[in-house]
């Protein structure tokens, strides 16, 4: 999120939350499948669980938004890797080169951005119901941050510091 958005209605919060969840579900599914292809079952399992959780949240938010007129969110507003179609060469290159540790770092940054977004929405909310919804959404993201941090602690960084090895 490049700028601090002023969220003043439930419709605005729901529209942004739905797009955040949609992007997260798509990226986690992609990363989970890639980690499974690499043979890293533990990280694959986390990403696939996160994909299912984010998709469930997206569906729940869409249900809450039934009958409301949500503002349109610009395509790519919450893109993790790029704003072009997923078939692009840059996107494919990132997936081919990414390590489980790096994938978890990307996921952590995305979850922290989502958490910060919902915390900011809560802090600026003047309507108690809007603040409560933002608090609920921030709490969900906080759980995801904890899951990813836990996985990061168990997933070594494959970068070898050769200077430290030979000195």
PyMOL commands that set and color helices and strands:
alter all, ss='L'
color gray80, all
select helices_A, chain A and resi 10-37+41-64+89-97+100-124+128-154+162-166
alter helices_A, ss='H'
color red, helices_A
deselect
rebuild
show_as cartoon
